[in-house]
Amino acid sequence: MEIPGISANDPTFGSANPYATQELDRDAFMQLLVTQLTNQDPLEPVKNEEFIAQLANFSSLEQLETLNENILGMTALNHSNALLSQLTQGSALIGKDVAWIDPDTGLTSSGTVDSVKIKEGFAILNVDGQDIPLVHVTEILNDTPAEETGA
């Protein structure tokens, strides 16, 4: 006797099943729990321990989802802070002469920083019309404190 829905040739089994690759979320978990309670044998209901274990699993699932959302939020905030930090560091160099090493040639060049922008997650200095990544700057050439210049 063949049991339907169990054989490997059944279209609801394996990759043909559109639900096979989806993860269970809290709504699916609740639907399964309600379906289980609705269809349970009234003469042999679910034991309290099993029901409590399922509720504990549901509570853990909700806490993990909240934790995941918080981590994603912190990651986005850290990324924004890093960009702001690079932009602040770069803007402090506007009007100053800087030296940098060209990673392609290994030669050191220098020039005056005209502006700064963020491009693809990195601070880019515009030095005498040339775009130079902030990470390639090796020296600030005219960084003299205002007290020493008499200004």
Beta strands, then each sheet from edge to edge (+ up, - down):
strand 1: 97-101
strand 2: 108-119
strand 3: 122-127
strand 4: 130-133
strand 5: 137-140
sheet 1: 4+ 3- 2+ 1- 5+
end
